[in-house]
Amino acid sequence: MDWTAPLSAMAGALAGIVATFVVDRDRWRRAQKAEAQTVLREAFVTYLAHLARATEGMRFAAEATYETAEERRRAVRAAFSESGLFEQRFALTMLAPPRVVELGVEAFRTVRTMRDLLADGEQVTGGTFQTAQHTYFVAVQDTAAVMRQELGIAELPFVPLAPSHDGDRVGHG
């Protein structure tokens, strides 16, 4: 009996199975990589949003009227705590590469510095707070730049921050 035909059919079937396995494995790896990028992108966006939420909440709390300095201090600290920034910092620490974590934590520390200044009675228009806020803006810009780099997104050129008519800073920061 000639075994050439059945062996050729079996070899062809085996080659087809192996090829299908390789293609499926590559497709699975690409899907896993895409999913990881999506999770990372969402973590980055959420972290930046919580930085902004914390700073704006603290500014709003500091500008309100209180009967005592202690009430103001509690309101500023509550705005910081309720922003969810602590939780997002931990998420960033678990998901992001070291350079992103380093810059993200530095941005977090600048927010904490602003919290302490406002809680201690500094006004949002005061020079010390304005300096701390500028440091915050630079830290966020640096963090966002390294996040974009990590995601393979083109660098976003930030314009220098300039005062606006209402005292807020304008620019891409």
TAWO-V84110 format. One record per helix or strand of 3 or more residues. SS is the DSSP state (A for helix, B for strand). FROM is the first residue (numbers start at 1). TO is the last residue. If there is no record, write none. Layout:
BEGIN
ss:SS from:FROM to:TO
ss:SS from:FROM to:TO
END
This chain:
BEGIN
ss:A from:4 to:63
ss:A from:69 to:82
ss:A from:85 to:95
ss:A from:98 to:119
ss:A from:127 to:151
END
